[in-house]
Amino acid sequence: MLSNLVSDQRYQEMVSNRRTIHKHPELKYEEVQTAKFVEKHLTTLNFTYEGGIAETGIVCLIDSGKPGKTLLVRADMDALPIFEENNVYYKSTHEGIMHACGHDGHTSILMGLASDLHEDLKSIIPQGRVLLVFQPAEEGGSGADRMIEAGILEKYNVDACLALHVWNHIDIGRVGVVNGTMMASVDQFEIKIKGISGHGAMPQHTVDPIVVGSHIVTALQTIVSRNTDPLDSCVVTVGSFHSGNAFNVIPETATLTGTVRTFSKSVYESVPEKIEKLVRNIASGFGAEIEWTYTRIDKPTINDSNMADLVRKSVIEVLGEDSLTEENTRTMGGEDFSAFLMKVPGCYFFVGSRNPSKGFTHSHHSSFFDFDEDAMIYGLSILKKAIWNYLKN
């Protein structure tokens, strides 16, 4: 069946490109060589592109020559600060940096789409235009936001958007698509507590930031249990708590850091104020002072229902109805493609890449992560069908 989806030449091209990128991973906003590799490919295909967007991003507009809408298709290019432990010939050659999430596959799929568009544009784009977006810094760098801020949506009159992610929590040959919220927002907070230091045997002369911080950690859980609608998913996690360095000294400061995740747009908008008010009131009650930092990283990833239906239709046409799943598809992980989905209707979907028979079972961000490269065949085929189905109307 796979041979009916893409040519062997295209498959081998995608595998080769993916393994080249995998061997030479680059962190967010450092994807210089990866961008050059993509640009060389587009130049070989005689496509005009615009590089250097948000430092290393690339866009390539492909026009059918017939009036119609513009569909943006995105791939992320950045890797992670992880030491790879796989024993494969395409193992990372950059110590401490690894493509541990599949972005190398996403970039290769989009390069494969460019090749197919060059070879037979009319069979993929009936009318209108496709904007290929090779994006930097998905891993905590808000690269999507920066490309939007650079004006690509307005400049290219984008009407809708698509993106995929190879997904080792779904078996090869299956595709995860959901309506509405698919992935959570990602926020980061830092709380610096300033008390009054002193001798551990004389606490009456101090304001203990560790005690204050402990109350804050406990109270933060009420944001979920008592300040959020039980039907709205929300997670508040304190991931670090640092204070003091002597057993008999009450320190002057303590620092807490953590994350907030939610599927809900209303919770996303309201929770920072709720947390800050709670934290400041607790600190004030103990006589401590607070420095508060709240950083937005990713918005909730919310699929447009019509675009999700279009992707489902495309999946069924390519792989059959049994290939669709919603199991292991919603996750409290974050994704900055959410920024595009906040601006134009679109769909983000998972292409199953787990294959126990080949040993591809490790989770994303694992030092042993790898995926079944057949997933790139499915990903490319679904994108091509979805492009056709969207632009023909």
PAMIDO-415795 format. One record per atom (N, C-alpha, C): z, x, y. Coordinates in steps of 0.001 Angstrom, whole numbers, padded with zeros to 6 digits, always signed. Atoms other than C-alpha are relative to their C-alpha. Layout:
N
ZXY
...
END
This chain:
393
+000000+000825-001212
+000000+000000+000000
+000000+000856+001257
-000084-000840-001191
+000792+002842+002379
-001367+000508+000426
+001330-000516-000334
-002768+004156+002167
-000844-001028+000731
+000731+001045-000706
-003967+000800+003467
+000440-000142+001447
-000563+000170-001332
-001851+001108+006608
-000505+001052+000984
+000525-001073-000852
-002869+004487+008033
-000778+000973-000874
+000779-000982+000748
-005290+007184+007038
+000896+001165-000420
-000763-001168+000447
-004034+010187+005108
+000007+001069+001088
+000075-000980-001083
-005200+012342+008012
+001054-000280+001067
-000982+000332-001023
-003024+010431+010472
+001415+000235-000504
-001336-000210+000567
-000027+010539+008148
+000354+001483-000002
-000266-001444+000040
-000330+014291+007655
+000191+000556+001402
-000158-000427-001396
-000721+014731+011411
+001402-000328+000503
-001334+000402-000453
+002480+012786+012090
+001084+000843-000673
-000986-000824+000714
+004402+014705+009419
+000038+001407+000580
+000070-001346-000560
+003197+018034+010779
+000628+000049+001388
-000560+000025-001356
+004040+017094+014355
+001509-000188-000039
-001433+000257+000098
+007436+015737+013367
+000758+001255-000422
-000701-001188+000500
+008382+018898+011466
-000036+001140+001011
+000058-001000-001072
+007211+021132+014305
+001063-000291+001048
-001006+000388-000992
+009365+019189+016758
+001396+000200-000561
-001326-000135+000621
+012258+019203+014276
+000462+001458-000010
-000350-001434+000038
+012148+023001+014012
+000399+000523+001364
-000229-000494-001357
+012326+023355+017787
+000656-001079+000867
-000661+001081-000736
+014848+020784+019027
+000490+000453+001367
-000472-000297-001356
+015863+020599+022682
+000911-001128+000476
-000970+000973-000487
+018791+018870+024362
-000542-000782+001188
+000413+000887-001093
+018593+016197+027062
-000361+000788+001258
+000565-000597-001205
+016540+017222+030102
-000398+001464-000189
+000478-001350+000311
+015685+020509+028351
-001219-000047-000917
+001090+000185+000962
+012733+019118+026361
-001310+000597+000520
+001157-000634-000648
+010332+021571+027997
-001106+000280-001010
+001009-000330+001004
+008554+022832+024867
-000500-001253-000718
+000420+001262+000618
+008530+019368+023300
-001005-000705+000896
+000927+000635-000941
+006879+017995+026433
-001347+000722+000013
+001259-000756+000030
+004297+020794+026385
-000787-000300-001275
+000627+000320+001283
+003593+020010+022723
-000690-001365+000084
+000578+001330-000173
+002997+016343+023575
-001189+000057+000956
+001069-000089-000990
+000901+017197+026630
-001248+000669-000579
+001141-000658+000652
-001293+019533+024572
-000746-000991-000885
+000604+001010+000870
-001879+016706+022103
-000813-001005+000822
+000705+000971-000845
-002839+014254+024874
-001240+000617+000635
+001147-000699-000576
-005129+016850+026459
-001126+000125-001015
+000991-000099+001076
-006877+017386+023117
-000733-001325-000192
+000593+001334+000152
-007509+013637+023010
-000750-000453+001258
+000667+000304-001278
-008943+013745+026576
+000641-001175+000737
-000741+001017-000741
-006265+011379+027873
+000622+000619+001244
-000670-000411-001228
-005000+011655+031419
+001460-000419-000077
-001423+000310+000066
-001225+011793+031683
+000699+000504+001251
-000847-000453-001097
+001524+012295+034230
+001278+000575-000600
-001178-000659+000539
+004250+014805+033343
+001041+000271+001067
-001050-000377-000930
+007455+016024+034903
+000758-001167+000598
-000734+001168-000489
+008888+012523+035353
+001424+000059-000554
-001403-000180+000425
+012699+012628+035257
+000135+001340-000710
-000026-001396+000436
+012250+016376+034712
-001001+000287-001112
+000876-000357+001121
+010501+016373+031314
-000758-001180-000582
+000657+001184+000535
+009198+012829+030798
-001492-000014+000254
+001462+000092-000078
+005530+011965+030292
-000408-001453-000132
+000610+001312+000192
+003531+008777+030759
-001509+000173-000108
+001446-000062+000218
-000013+008181+029587
-000525-001432-000045
+000546+001350-000081
-001884+005022+030610
-001352-000046-000700
+001247+000166+000743
-004610+003877+028231
-000529-001404+000273
+000558+001254-000518
-006861+001164+029653
-001172-000444-000865
+001103+000541+000808
-009130-001105+027609
-001270-000199+000823
+001134+000294-000867
-011364-001619+030627
-000181-001473+000255
+000037+001446-000199
-010746-005356+030436
+001302-000440+000652
-001233+000438-000663
-008265-007200+032669
+000992-000593-000993
-001053+000512+000871
-004958-008088+031087
+001330+000615+000368
-001338-000485-000283
-001306-007206+030898
+000171+001464-000402
-000329-001391+000335
+000334-003786+030580
+001250+000008-000865
-001103-000098+000944
+002581-003079+027588
+000481+001445-000085
-000601-001328+000084
+004932-000090+027706
+000525+000226-001424
-000516-000379+001320
+005676+001687+024388
+000686+001350+000148
-000801-001188-000271
+008441+004289+024450
+000429+000756-001260
-000640-000859+000999
+009572+007224+022307
+000927+000963+000728
-000932-000973-000586
+012588+009442+023032
-000205+001366-000645
+000362-001343+000440
+012302+013216+022688
+001181+000940-000231
-001093-000972-000013
+015778+014785+022906
+000740+000071-001326
-000796-000271+001201
+017972+016272+020174
+001486-000008+000360
-001459+000070-000146
+021744+016625+019713
+000637+001377-000182
-000698-001274+000173
+024264+019501+019947
+000750+000053-001338
-000542+000019+001360
+024780+019635+016160
-000612+001162-000790
+000492-001057+000878
+024497+022537+013678
-000621-000641-001240
+000654+000605+001157
+021928+021515+011057
+000396+000711-001287
-000387-000553+001297
+023009+021984+007442
-000998-000330-001103
+001030+000276+001007
+019831+020809+005686
-000680+001290-000432
+000712-001162+000532
+018081+023322+003452
-001469-000365-000185
+001421+000335+000011
+014471+022540+004386
-000743+001029+000854
+000735-001041-000726
+011709+024780+005680
-000158-000339+001479
+000130+000401-001411
+011517+022762+008900
+001360-000137+000681
-001343+000001-000585
+015232+023244+009590
-000034+000554+001428
-000068-000436-001396
+016167+023744+013241
+000113+001511+000118
-000074-001434-000294
+015555+027250+014537
+000830+000271+001245
-000847-000132-001183
+017756+026591+017579
+001441-000280-000413
-001353+000123+000537
+021315+027242+016477
+000847-000944+000850
-000870+000937-000690
+023675+024420+017321
-000707-001183+000609
+000780+001135-000508
+020873+021979+018218
-000816-000566-001158
+000653+000621+001153
+019377+019462+015809
-000541-001369+000356
+000485+001375-000063
+017209+016376+015658
+000721-000785-001096
-000864+000680+000972
+019974+014415+013934
-000025-001508+000170
+000046+001450-000219
+018898+010939+015018
-001371-000603-000268
+001330+000509+000287
+015157+010654+014392
-000952-000027+001166
+000880+000019-001168
+013741+011171+017871
-001269+000816-000238
+001200-000754+000358
+011364+013749+016414
-001026-000910-000663
+000892+000976+000625
+009942+010924+014305
-000587-000977+000997
+000486+000945-001009
+009681+008573+017265
-001127+000625+000828
+001025-000691-000784
+007753+011134+019294
-001277+000167-000804
+001174-000199+000858
+005434+011822+016350
-000751-001305-000220
+000652+001306+000139
+004760+008099+015868
-000821-000315+001248
+000725+000296-001237
+003784+007737+019526
-001197+000935+000170
+001149-000900-000001
+001577+010816+019260
-001074-000507-000965
+000945+000580+000952
-000006+009195+016192
-000698-001213+000576
+000611+001153-000663
-000583+006031+018202
-001058+000458+000999
+000990-000547-000938
-002327+008104+020869
-001263+000422-000752
+001161-000433+000793
-004582+009591+018173
-000832-001189-000448
+000729+001187+000445
-005482+006160+016809
-000702-000698+001158
+000636+000592-001176
-006173+004864+020316
-001249+000778+000392
+001171-000831-000292
-008535+007772+020872
-001120-000267-000995
+000980+000161+001066
-010261+007153+017559
-000659-001373+000020
+000545+001360+000062
-010669+003374+017781
+000805-000910+000916
-000792+000739-000983
-009234+001881+020980
-000198-001506-000134
+000298+001430+000003
-010946-001497+020586
+000725-000758-001107
-000679+000676+001099
-009178-002253+017313
+001499-000149+000253
-001430+000039-000307
-005753-001799+018932
+000261-000746+001297
-000185+000636-001312
-006167-002964+022558
-001163-000945+000269
+001095+000941-000260
-008242-006163+022917
-000319-000143+001479
+000144+000068-001456
-007667-006224+026678
+001285+000545+000607
-001192-000520-000645
-005213-004913+029238
+000216+001482-000248
-000298-001435+000017
-003421-001575+029049
+001269+000273-000800
-001209-000478+000677
-000867+000377+027041
+000493+001239+000736
-000611-001153-000648
+001518+002789+028742
+000892+000706-001008
-000805-000811+000912
+002783+005487+026387
+001040+000751+000819
-001089-000650-000729
+006177+006762+027566
+000758+000919-000945
-000776-001002+000735
+007656+009972+026167
+001199+000338+000870
-001180-000005-000865
+011188+009844+027485
+001010+001092-000358
-001075-000956+000253
+013820+012561+027865
+001369-000677-000043
-001422+000267-000257
+017593+012340+027573
+000472-001396-000367
-000579+001273+000455
+018301+009223+025537
+001459+000177-000396
-001347-000253+000523
+021427+010843+024098
+000988+000279+001138
-001023-000122-001030
+023858+010173+026928
-000489+000479+001346
+000524-000504-001260
+021529+011288+029706
-000640-001042+000886
+000598+001101-000777
+020243+007897+030895
-001423+000324+000448
+001371-000358-000335
+016677+009182+030769
-000858-001199+000335
+000764+001216-000306
+015295+005636+030741
+000235-000435+001439
-000312+000384-001376
+017106+004834+033984
-000724+000891+000993
+000630-000927-000939
+015722+007944+035625
-001516-000185+000062
+001442+000265-000033
+012151+007149+034591
-000282-001292+000771
+000148+001239-000774
+012611+003637+035983
+000177+000282+001484
-000232-000369-001399
+014030+005089+039194
-001186+000757+000584
+001195-000724-000459
+010917+007291+039380
-001157-000949+000294
+000976+001004-000393
+008941+004048+039708
-001107-000301-000985
+001122+000177+000936
+006885+003941+036508
-000307-001472-000270
+000261+001420+000283
+007326+000192+036007
-000867-000621+001086
+000777+000534-001109
+005977-000627+039453
-001375+000668+000101
+001261-000734-000154
+003319+002076+039539
-001042-000475-001004
+000937+000377+001051
+001786+000945+036259
+000023-001506-000309
-000021+001469+000126
+002534-002795+036664
+000348-000453-001414
-000411+000291+001376
+004397-003019+033369
+000484-001445-000126
-000367+001401+000239
+004741-006561+031979
+001004-000164-001129
-000882+000119+001158
+006616-005944+028722
+000153+001376-000635
-000268-001317+000582
+007984-003146+026545
+000388-000098-001471
-000349-000110+001414
+008459-002071+022933
+000531+001398-000284
-000440-001292+000525
+010339+000706+021171
+000577-000230-001385
-000557+000071+001347
+011452+001447+017632
+000938+001168-000242
-000893-001080+000421
+014056+003587+015900
-000010+000054-001522
-000182-000145+001447
+013896+004939+012355
+001486-000152-000280
-001389+000420+000183
+017112+003695+010789
+000434+000208-001450
-000456-000341+001343
+018925+005194+007804
+001042-000954-000555
-000878+001040+000524
+021103+002105+007424
-000801-001165-000570
+000898+000993+000587
+018069+000081+006283
-000967+000734-000925
+000866-000646+000981
+015974+000875+003208
-001436+000094+000483
+001409-000196-000313
+012445+002193+003538
-000795-001246-000400
+000821+001175+000265
+009900-000622+003734
+000533-001280+000594
-000575+001178-000643
+012197-003019+005564
+000145+000270+001497
-000013-000129-001455
+012381-003687+009301
+001046-000958+000567
-001054+000806-000613
+015335-004928+011351
-000401-000486+001383
+000336+000605-001299
+014572-007334+014206
+000986-001135+000263
-000906+001092-000360
+017026-009620+016016
-000331-000515+001396
+000054+000567-001344
+016962-011958+018985
+001263+000378+000757
-001187-000230-000820
+019309-011279+021861
+000539+001411-000138
-000626-001320-000043
+021800-008431+021903
-000029+000670-001361
+000151-000765+001235
+021124-005765+019295
+000939+001198-000030
-000888-001153-000089
+023125-002773+020512
+000894-000168+001229
-001026+000202-001027
+026180-002488+022715
-000246+000872+001231
-000061-000876-001167
+026681-001120+026189
+000855+001214-000352
-000832-001204+000174
+028205+002355+026418
+000526+000412+001369
-000675-000435-001218
+030705+003078+029174
+001033+001064-000360
-001003-001057+000200
+033035+006053+029567
+001011-000066+001134
-001014-000027-001052
+036338+006143+031407
+000902+001223-000144
-000984-001085-000035
+038764+008873+032439
+001145-000441+000906
-001195+000389-000743
+042319+008156+033585
+000893+001225+000139
-000909-001125-000269
+044290+010972+035212
+001294-000563+000580
-001313+000512-000400
+047997+010162+035514
+000791+001144+000628
-000821-001006-000665
+050100+012092+038014
+001426-000529+000112
-001406+000352-000058
+053865+011923+037526
+000800+001058+000736
-000865-001048-000547
+056766+014217+038397
+000568+000768-001175
-000430-000805+001143
+057489+017081+036035
+001478+000379+000121
-001402-000423+000012
+060917+018318+035038
+000461+000349-001391
-000592-000404+001282
+063256+019308+032243
+000051-001193-000946
-000007+001060+000989
+062987+017305+029060
+001372-000599-000243
-001366+000496+000182
+066788+016958+028991
+000488-000816+001189
-000416+000737-001197
+066879+015371+032447
-001133-000920+000479
+001153+000848-000329
+064209+012637+032434
+000218-000866+001227
-000269+000860-001162
+065960+010714+035229
-000551+000594+001295
+000543-000655-001189
+064559+013243+037700
-001535+000096-000038
+001445-000139+000189
+060974+012829+036510
-000693-001368-000018
+000849+001132+000372
+058124+010393+036174
-000903+000516-001120
+000621-000575+001197
+056853+011012+032655
-001408-000567-000203
+001370+000508+000146
+053013+010753+032493
-000354-000319-001450
+000268+000295+001406
+053125+010746+028689
+000454-001419-000335
-000477+001373+000207
+055209+007583+028662
-000941-000987+000679
+000938+000873-000716
+052933+006040+031282
-001301-000146-000793
+001247+000019+000761
+049862+007002+029276
+000126-000783-001290
-000209+000733+001250
+051354+005590+026078
-000027-001503+000233
+000052+001421-000334
+051891+002231+027729
-001426-000439+000322
+001383+000328-000334
+048337+002324+029054
-000842-000143-001264
+000763+000063+001250
+046891+003049+025595
+000243-001321-000709
-000342+001257+000670
+048745+000083+024127
-000529-001204+000769
+000408+001148-000816
+047984-002252+027028
-001515-000188+000026
+001456+000118-000029
+044260-001464+026961
-000526-000889-001128
+000460+000839+001103
+044015-003264+023629
+000036-001482+000352
-000037+001403-000420
+044879-006508+025407
-001261-000403+000751
+001288+000328-000621
+041556-006261+027254
-000858-000761-001004
+000767+000660+001053
+039976-007251+023933
+000730-001238-000507
-000720+001084+000675
+042725-009430+022461
+000407-001144+000905
-000502+001045-000887
+043790-011363+025566
-000801-000190+001284
+000772+000131-001232
+041214-010847+028334
-001490-000208-000249
+001407+000154+000358
+037935-011306+026466
-000147-001197-000931
+000297+001124+000883
+036448-014420+024864
-000138+000515-001434
+000085-000470+001391
+036947-014024+021083
-001412-000029-000571
+001377+000059+000478
+033271-014919+020631
-000867+001120+000564
+000721-001137-000575
+032228-011905+022731
+000522+001299-000622
-000411-001281+000589
+032253-008542+020946
+000352+001001+001100
-000408-001040-000949
+034124-005813+022805
+000887+001004-000711
-000822-001078+000538
+035637-002462+021850
+000490+000856+001163
-000571-000947-000952
+038004-000390+024007
+000727+001067-000810
-000559-001098+000792
+038814+002995+022488
+000427+001142+000910
-000454-001238-000633
+040930+005832+023868
-000255+001126-000995
+000406-001065+000921
+039400+008934+022325
+000735+001299+000181
-000771-001238-000209
+041549+011671+023874
+001181-000274+000907
-001241+000125-000772
+045049+012018+025321
+000574+001409+000085
-000438-001387-000164
+045993+015430+026738
+001096+000088+001053
-001083-000176-000962
+049275+016360+028385
+001001+001011-000535
-001108-000898+000320
+051865+019136+028426
-000356+001136-000938
+000176-001125+000922
+052255+022395+026547
+001328+000630-000419
-001312-000512+000406
+055997+022851+026002
+000848-001151-000536
-000740+001074+000659
+058403+020918+023770
+001128-000562+000854
-001169+000438-000768
+061186+020684+026364
-000307-000203+001486
+000401+000210-001388
+059195+020066+029545
-000778-001304+000105
+000797+001181-000327
+058034+016734+030911
-001087+000450+000969
+001091-000532-000836
+054597+017588+032332
-000238-000861+001230
+000312+000735-001230
+053244+016517+035693
-001165-000955-000185
+001213+000812+000128
+049926+015106+034494
-000324-000304-001459
+000592+000350+001298
+048217+013437+031565
-001394-000555+000264
+001377+000476-000150
+044543+012650+031044
-000427-000739-001260
+000538+000808+001089
+043092+009896+028892
-001504-000165+000220
+001418+000345-000082
+039401+009444+028111
-000335-000980-001116
+000370+000978+001015
+037694+006668+026218
-001318-000661+000279
+001266+000695-000129
+034800+004314+025812
+000209-001503-000121
+000039+001457+000101
+034071+000602+026230
-001385-000382-000505
+001265+000483+000554
+031389-001136+024158
+000022-001528-000026
+000078+001457+000079
+030216-004741+024402
-001443-000451-000156
+001301+000659+000079
+027291-006993+023505
-000231-000929+001183
+000050+001075-000989
+028094-009398+026328
-000308+000515+001403
+000332-000384-001372
+026492-009124+029751
+001147-000329+000950
-001117+000379-000874
+029430-010975+031352
+001182+000951-000168
-001082-000969+000235
+031983-008654+029715
-000373+001341+000619
+000496-001256-000574
+029869-005674+030742
+000242+000039+001503
-000155+000056-001457
+030065-006814+034359
+001456-000071+000435
-001375+000260-000439
+033759-007758+034426
+001042+000993-000495
-001064-000783+000642
+035597-005297+032194
+000471+001212+000811
-000523-001143-000759
+035762-002244+034526
+001122-000387+000962
-001020+000453-000947
+037709-004174+037161
+001283-000393-000728
-001176+000394+000770
+040039-005606+034516
+000798+001216-000456
-000681-001208+000472
+040809-002171+033094
+000685+000723+001149
-000579-000725-001127
+041355-000552+036472
+001250-000700+000534
-001153+000747-000491
+043699-003310+037629
+001197+000167-000927
-001077-000152+000984
+045740-003084+034414
+000611+001397+000063
-000466-001390-000005
+045959+000712+034519
+000801+000319+001261
-000693-000302-001262
+046951+000911+038183
+001352-000723+000077
-001262+000731-000050
+049621-001764+037838
+001052+000610-000923
-000941-000660+000918
+051199-000049+034830
+000529+001288+000630
-000411-001273-000607
+051235+003318+036605
+000935-000241+001181
-000835+000305-001161
+052668+001788+039759
+001404-000413-000423
-001305+000438+000481
+055477+000183+037784
+000898+001148-000419
-000771-001175+000403
+056557+003605+036553
+000161+001008+001135
-000064-000944-001106
+056101+005313+039934
-000994+001131-000093
+001029-001032+000156
+053054+007306+038852
-001223-000345+000829
+001260+000198-000708
+049693+007749+040575
-001159+000154-000986
+001159+000017+000894
+046247+007279+039041
-001258+000482+000723
+001390-000272-000383
+042830+008871+039459
-000875-000612-001082
+000755+000831+000945
+040257+006615+037843
-001492+000255+000148
+001457-000182+000005
+036645+007336+036857
-000595-000869-001100
+000662+000876+000972
+034394+004810+035155
-001500+000241+000106
+001402-000394-000011
+030888+005870+034164
-000817-000905-000901
+000944+000775+000796
+028077+003612+033030
-000986+000947-000664
+000974-000833+000711
+025946+005261+030341
-001185-000854-000458
+001066+000892+000456
+023958+002503+028590
+000401-001453+000203
-000201+001437-000091
+023583-001209+029198
-000110-000617-001397
+000257+000655+001290
+023594-003747+026333
-001503-000083-000260
+001403+000074+000380
+020293-003683+024452
-000301-001435-000416
+000194+001440+000188
+019108-007298+024724
-001493-000291-000152
+001396+000331+000263
+015829-008335+023105
-000371-001360+000575
+000568+001275-000411
+013706-011044+024663
-000417-000762-001261
+000255+000761+001230
+013371-013848+022095
-001488-000108-000311
+001441+000098+000243
+009612-014224+022560
-000574+001317-000501
+000483-001309+000450
+009028-010491+022172
+000513+000316-001402
-000523-000197+001360
+011296-010392+019104
-000814-000810-001005
+000846+000823+000876
+009267-013242+017603
-001355+000663-000216
+001290-000681+000113
+006081-011307+018333
+000091+001179-000966
-000164-001131+000918
+007435-008234+016527
+000170-000502-001432
-000162+000572+001345
+008538-010370+013564
-001360-000413-000575
+001342+000416+000429
+005054-011889+013367
-000829+001220-000411
+000769-001217+000282
+003567-008387+013451
+000477+000661-001289
-000554-000577+001226
+005909-007125+010725
-000490-000774-001216
+000438+000832+001118
+005012-010059+008477
-001480+000252-000304
+001432-000238+000201
+001285-009458+009014
-000269+001354-000635
+000208-001352+000543
+001663-005770+008123
+000647+000170-001358
-000787-000319+001196
+004346-005752+005438
+000415-001205-000833
-000441+001178+000721
+005054-009330+004424
+001367-000480+000453
-001227+000618-000504
+007923-011700+005149
+001248+000608-000611
-001178-000550+000672
+010275-010083+002622
+000480+001304+000622
-000378-001287-000602
+010307-006897+004695
+000966-000168+001171
-000869+000233-001154
+012248-008503+007566
+001458-000100-000408
-001432+000098+000259
+016026-008161+007745
+000762+000016+001321
-000941-000152-001116
+018911-008588+010156
+001258+000722-000461
-001151-000721+000538
+021383-006824+007870
+000008+001438+000524
-000160-001363-000536
+022728-003549+009341
-000911+000255+001201
+000893-000126-001153
+020665-004212+012457
+000758-000045+001317
-000838-000023-001206
+023237-005117+015097
+001045+001094-000142
-000937-001114+000043
+025457-002172+015996
+000652+000187+001362
-000703-000284-001250
+028052-001206+018593
-000401+001365+000571
+000589-001192-000596
+026115+002005+019126
-000803-000370+001228
+000712+000259-001247
+024253+002364+022413
-001406+000567-000001
+001412-000392-000091
+020626+002852+023437
-000484-000212+001426
+000375+000154-001408
+019203+003537+026872
-001330-000710+000214
+001162+000876-000155
+016011+001597+026167
+000422-001333+000602
-000569+001196-000624
+018302-001208+027319
-000371-000102+001475
+000349+000011-001420
+017426-000187+030875
-001377-000624+000217
+001322+000627-000101
+013777-001138+030307
+000106-001498-000268
-000129+001407+000367
+014829-004409+028666
+000674-000825+001089
-000598+000703-001132
+016861-005288+031763
-001033-000302+001086
+001016+000139-001061
+013710-005002+033889
-001185-000878-000418
+001146+000779+000487
+010950-006510+031724
+000318-000478-001418
-000251+000471+001359
+010920-008563+028515
-000511+001003-001029
+000419-000951+001006
+010726-006492+025384
+000771-000164-001284
-000683+000021+001289
+011904-005781+021872
+000210+001417-000501
-000373-001262+000634
+013701-002856+020275
+000299-000331-001461
-000182+000354+001408
+013626-002783+016474
+000187+001256-000849
-000294-001082+000924
+014703-000663+013520
-001016+000008-001146
+000894-000197+001137
+012287+000723+010933
+000791+000734-001082
-000804-000586+001073
+014075+001381+007650
-000523+001359-000438
+000393-001360+000397
+014069+005070+006687
+000933+000565-001069
-000923-000426+001049
+016803+005206+004028
-000703-000054-001350
+000611-000024+001326
+015623+006244+000576
+000867+000838-000937
-000896-000747+000890
+018321+007188-001965
-000734+000810-001056
+000724-000718+001054
+015719+008239-004537
-000509+001351+000478
+000435-001276-000572
+014604+011017-002174
+001151+000749+000671
-001159-000659-000596
+018106+011844-000928
+000196-000270+001474
-000125+000295-001429
+017699+010316+002522
+001013-001132+000208
-001071+000990-000108
+021040+008560+002902
+000999+000323+001103
-001001-000381-000994
+022969+010463+005568
-000201-000770+001305
+000014+000788-001218
+023872+008626+008738
-000526+000801+001178
+000441-000624-001243
+022487+009340+012171
+001151+000784+000626
-000931-000937-000634
+024217+012188+014030
+000784+000819-001029
-000566-000867+001026
+025188+013792+010709
-000740+001334+000001
+000646-001321+000078
+024514+017518+010290
-000956+000081-001189
+000912+000071+001149
+022685+016530+007062
-001065-001084+000180
+000940+001100-000204
+020586+013786+008642
-001444+000435-000246
+001449-000112+000152
+016969+013508+007522
-000480-001384-000410
+000472+001344+000326
+014737+010505+006900
-001321+000053-000752
+001249+000121+000745
+011882+009366+004686
-001149-000134+001004
+001087-000025-000981
+008773+010226+006663
-001024-001110-000199
+000853+001173+000171
+006945+007245+005154
+000328-001062+001050
-000380+000951-001051
+008873+005280+007796
-000930+000100+001200
+000912-000149-001133
+006457+006709+010362
-001280-000803-000208
+001167+000831+000297
+003593+004924+008590
+000280-001449+000385
-000370+001377-000322
+005401+001611+008869
+000151-000186+001511
-000212+000104-001438
+006418+002273+012462
-001299-000048+000772
+001286-000038-000692
+002908+003157+013618
-000787-001289-000249
+000778+001196+000343
+001336+000214+011793
+000532-001240+000712
-000601+001154-000668
+003798-002306+013242
-000279+000043+001501
+000286-000121-001430
+003355-000951+016771
-001439-000408+000310
+001405+000335-000250
-000422-001239+016527
-000239-001506-000090
+000162+001445+000152
-000237-004814+015288
+000679-000749+001145
-000733+000652-001094
+002362-005747+017936
-000742+000147+001325
+000792-000207-001215
+000211-004238+020698
-001153-001010+000037
+001137+000931+000073
-002766-006298+019546
+000474-001436+000243
-000480+001378-000108
-000747-009502+019218
+000477-000336+001416
-000458+000260-001363
+000769-009119+022673
-001163-000064+000973
+001050-000102-001010
-002330-008097+024613
-001133-001006-000211
+001095+000956+000213
-004750-010559+022994
+000261-001318+000713
-000361+001258-000680
-002843-013400+024691
+000162+000204+001505
END
